[in-house]
């Protein structure tokens, strides 16, 4: 099952609910769930924050659902500024 769909269904939400959060149409969001289209980086960040997980989890780069500690993320951001 697609991770986006899995995360959405775990929270008992509809595609239209996530589309509203991402400011896209339900059809656009549906195409992301079915992997026809890809989410933007900003969209991935928004969903990772919303679901309290990591972008890596959404993209199947890890099976660890827990988000990364915030301090690591803040330090990495400072490195690239």
Number of C-alpha atoms within 10 A of each C-alpha: 7 13 13 22 16 13 16 17 12 10 9 9 12 12 18 17 15 19 16 12 12 18 13 13 14 17 12 18 24 18 13 17 20 13 12 10 12 14 16 10 10 10 16 18 16 15 22 18 13 11 18 13 18 21 21 16 17 21 13 11 10 11 10 12 14 11 15 14 9 9 9 10 11 10 10 11 10 9 8 6 5
